[in-house]
């Protein structure tokens, strides 16, 4: 009977130790990433001006843009440019990484998005305030003057936004 108990103990120890070795080789999992996973198509974009004026700059071609998010914190962004579907052209596919950033505001979450060229060089970084719904993601980028505290000039946007719907 004691041998059976020892055998069960040995199996549990082996199972746990194998699992911990495997886990140590993987990237750190962020459960918040699960909200992003999937393909999201752009359906609106524009700029916010003070006081509370919104200018939509969405063009028909922009509806071809999409982002595919993966659980490991990476994404692919499919870029299209043009004013309508007749002159809409693919401007590339960018690989990227996203990660949650610490912040105090609870109405939206701050994420850092890094876009890389096909050759692996960093194209640009964006700090976004991200809000989620069941089938949409809103990404808002604040104007740099908010960080510096400089006054806004007449007609200068307070922030830009892009909205995506889940496919």
N, C-alpha and C positions, 0 to 999 in steps of 0.2 A: 504494500500500500504506500509506503514511504517513497519507493522508487517511482510510482506513478505520479505522485505529487511533485517530486523533483523533476520528472520528465516534463510535466506541464509548465513548471517554473522555467526550465531551460528553453522551451519553445517560445514562451512569452518574451523572455530576454532576447532571444535571437530575432524575433519579429520586431520588437521595439528598436533594437540597435540597428537593424537593417533599414528600418524606416527613417531613423534619424540621420543615417549616412546619406540616404537618397535625398532627404529634405535639405541637407546642408549644401548640396550641389545646385539646387534650384535658386532662382531669384526670389527675393522676398515678395510674397503675394500680398497685394493690397485689395481687400474685399470691395472697396469702392469702384475698382476697375470693372466689375461685373455690370455696373449700370451703363457703361459705355459700349460693351461688346455688341458688335453687329455692324450693319451698313446703314449710314445716315445720309440722306440727300438734302442739299441746301434748298430752302424754300423762301428765304427772305434774308436781306442784309441791308445795312444802312448806317446812319449816323444819328446820334442824339445831340441836340443843341440845347443851350439854356435859354429860356426856361421851358422845359418840357416839350420841346418841338422835336419831332422825329421826321427824318428824311429817309425814305426808302430808296435805295439805289439799285435794287434788284432788277436784273435784265433777264430776258427769256433764256439766254445761254447759261446764266448762272445756275439754272435748275439742273444742268448736267453735272455740276460739281458734287462730289460725294466723299465721305470719309468712311473707311472701314477700320473699326477699333478692335484690338485683340486684348485678351485677358492679361497678357504679360506687360502691358503698359506701352505697347507700340501701336502705330496706326499707319495707314496709307491714305494720302489725300490725292484725289484725282482732280486736276485743275483744268478748267475750260475758260476761255476768254472770247468775248464778242458781244455785240449788242442784241443779236437775234439768232435764231437757229440757222439761218442761211450763211452767216459769217462766223459761226461758232467753231473754234478750233481747240484741240487738246494742247495745253501748255505744259504738260508733263505730269508725272506721278511722283509724289514726294513721300519718302518714308519718314517716319517721325516717332517721337517718344512723348508720352504725357505722364505727368506725375502731380499728385496733390501737394499743395503748398500749405504750410500753417498760416492761419489768419483768424481774426476775431469775428468777422461778420458771418452771421448764420443764415442770412437770406439767400446767399449763393456761396459757392465754394471756389477757391482760387486754384487754378491748375496752370502749370508751366507746359507749354507745347513747344517742342523743338522740331523743326522741319529740316530734313537733310536732302541734298541733291543726290541723284543716282550714283555719283562718284563717292558718296559718303561724307562730303563736306557740309558743314552746318550752313543752311541757307538763311534761316532766321529763327528767332525765339519770340514767343508771345506769352505774356502773363494774362490769363483770361479769368474773368469771373463767370463761373459756369452754373447754370440752373438747369434742373432736370424735370421732365414730366414723364409720363408713361411712354409716350411716343415722340418726344421732342427733346432737343438739347439747345440751349441758348448760350452762345459764347460772346462775352462783352469785353472789349479792350478799352481801358481808360486812357485818355489823352495824357501824354507825359507831363503836361503842365500841372496836372493834379499832384504828381509826385514832387515837383519842384516848388509848387505854390505860386508860380507866376500867374498873373491875370490872363484870362482868355481874350483874344482879339475878336472883334466883330465878325460873326459868321464862322468862327472856328468851332469844330465839333468837340463836345465834351467827351464822347466815346464813340466807338464803332461797334456794331453787333453783326453776328451771323447766326441764323437759326437753321436747324436741321431737323428733319423728320425721319423716323425709323422706317426703313423699307420693309 
